[in-house]
Amino acid sequence: MQELIEIRRAAKRNVFTTALLGGLGLLVASQSLLWLPSLFYVPGLLLVSLSLVTLLVAFFKYREPLHSFVLSRQTLFYQHKHGRWQLDWNNIQRIAVPRFTKGVEQNELSMVGIKLKSYQPLLCSISPRLITNILMEQRPLLLYGLGADHQVNCSSGNCYGDDLLENDRFKDSDGRIYTGIQGMLANRMQKLRQRLGFDLYIAGSELDRSEHDFVQLLLQCQQHVLLNTETSPA
């Protein structure tokens, strides 16, 4: 295993191209509004709006760290514009692409799932801003893995609101109590573990390869690290 393996965030691709397209669109739109007949006023405004959205997308792409993951011999390190977290390899119980059942079919999510042995190291290393971002972005995952009875009872759609709210108090298996935003994340991870089998979920847009290839890379790194730990002299 290399000393460090850096995973480039797919969302960082084409930042310059996106910004250039937005700038050119804005230039063309401004010229059309100044010089072309009033017939082109509405299309010009639409082009201005589209160009501004494109520039905004380029700005958010630029703000993201270049690398989403750094894999070392000790840890799996994740970084985001809102913060970071890290895990020791021996705290990871399972890594795979999550699946959910829809009718009689098994479908895969475009994500990588990580099941932890203990929540404590993650909750101690993650920033509050990143916790808030995770709680917001991963809300749609709560709709997967619901049983048929729950779906029937929720036919009116009224009960989903309660399901999106997390208790802000959590007690782990060692008796440690987490409150506030940490407690909410712990409860969310436990809920998603029951439904989809994993605690953490990594979107495919965070990766520079397919979800399955990233799973294989993580498994190889973990196996290499744990094997060297077992064979190293005490």
N, C-alpha and C positions, 0 to 999 in steps of 0.2 A: 504493500500500500504506500502511496506517495505521502510525504509529510503533510501536504495540504492539497485538497481537491476543491476547487471553487466552481460553483454552479451559477452560470450567468442567467439572470432573470429574462425570460422571453419578452416580457412587457417593455424591456429597455430597447428592443430592436427598433430601428428606423425612427429614432427620435429626431435626428436632423432632417430626414426626409419629410416627416410629419410637420415639423415646424416650417420647412420651406414651402410645402404645399399650402399651409395656412397663410403664410406671408404673401405668397403670390396671389392667392385667392382674394385676400384683403386688398391688395394693390389693384387688381383687375376690377374688383367691385367698386372701389372708390373712384377709379377713372370712369367707369360706366355711369356712375351717378352724376359725375361732373359734366361729362361731355355728350352722353347719349341722350336721345329724346326721352320724354317723360314716360313713354311706353315701357321703357326698360327699368323704371324706378323700382317696381315690386321685385322683379328678378334680381336686381342689384342688392336690395335689402336682404333677400334670402341668401345670396352669396356672401354678404357680409356676416350674417349670422353663422353660416356654415364655416366660414374661415375662422371666426372667433372660437367656435367649438373645437376646430382642429388645433388651433394654437393652445387652447386649454388642455387638450389631450396631450399634446407635446410637452407642456409644462409639467403635468403630473407624471408623465413617463420620465422626465428629466430628474424629478425629485426622488424617484426610487433609487435605492442603492444598486450599483451595477451587479453585484452578486447577491443572490438570495440565500445561498447556503455555502458554508465553508466546512468541509469535512476534515477533521484531524484525527490523530491516533487516540485522542482522549474524548473528543466531543463531536456532536452534531450541532452546528451553530447556525441559527437562522437570524437574518436581519431584514428589517422593514423600515419604511420611513417613520413609522410610529413607535419603533422600538425593536427589541430582540429577545430571543430566548435561546437556551442551550440545554442539551441533554447529554449525559454520559451514555456510552454505548450499552453498558450493562443495565441501564434503566429502561431499555426498550424491549418490550415483550414480543411485539409482532409488527411487521410492516407489510402492507399489501394495498392493492387497489380496492376500495370499498365497493360492495355490491348491494343492491336492494332488489326486492321482489315486487314486480308489478304484474298482477294477475298470476299467470303461471310461468312468466318469464323472469330470468335473472338478468339484471342490467348493471353495468358498471358506471360509476361516477368518474368524471374526468378529474380525479383527485388521487392523492396518495394518503393513506391512513396510517397513523402510528398509535399503537396501544402501549401504554406505559405500565411499568410495575409499581411506580409510586408517583403521586402527584406532587409531593413536597419539593423536589428539586426544580421542577418547572415553575411552580407558583412562587418560588423564591428568586427566580432569575428573570421572570418576564416583567415588562414594564406595564404600568396601569393603562397607558394610552393604547398599547398593543392589545391588551385584554379587551378594552372597549371596542376596538376595531374587529377583533375576532368574534365577539358576541353579536355584533351587527351583521357582519358579512356571512356568518354561518347560520343565520336564522333559517334560510330555506332548507337546510339539512334536517331540521326538526320535522319536516313534512314527510321525510322518507322513513320507511320502516315501521309505519303505524299499522296496527292490526286492523282487520276488517271490521271488528266491533267498534273500534274507535272511529273509523271512517263513517260508519252508519250513524253513530251517535252524533257525529259532527256534520251531518248532512246540511244543517243550516249554516254552518261556517262560524257559529258563535263561539265555539269552545277553543278555537285555535289561538285566540288572544291570550288565554290563560297559559297555554302551553309554551308561548314564547317568553314568558316571564320566568326568571330564575330566582330561587331563594338566595339571599345574601349571606347565609350561614352554612358552613360545611364542616363535618367532622370526619377525618380520615381514619383508616384502620388502626393507626397508632395513637389515636386519641387527640391529635392536634386539631385545633379549631381554626378555621379561616373565615373571616367576615368581609363584608363589603364586596368590592369588585373581584377579589381573589376567590371568595366564596361562591360568587355567581359563576365564575369560570369553571370552578371545580364541579359544581352542580350541572353545568352545561355539558362538560366532558362525560360525566357519569351518565347523563341522559342519552347522549349520542352513542356511548359505548353499548348501552342496552339495545339501541335500535339498529346501529350499523356496525358495531363491533370495534370501534376505535375511539381514541380520545382527541387526537389532533388530526387536522385535515389540511393538506397542502394542495392548492389549486394548480392545475397544469400550467397556467400562465406564469407561475413562479419558476418554471424549470426550463432548461435548455435542451431537453430530450423528452421522449414519451414517458408517461407515468410508469409503465411497466419497466422501462429501462432504468428509471431512477430507483424503483424498488429493488431491482437487481443490484444496482450499485451500492445502495445502502446495506443490503444483506451481505454483500461481499466484504464491505468495510467492517461491518459488525463482526462477521465470522473471523476475519483476519485479526482484529483487535482482541477478541475474546480468546482465540486460539493462542496468541502470543502471551496473553495474561496467564493462561493455564500452564504453559510450558516454561514460563520464566522462573528462574530460581527464587526461592523465598528469601 
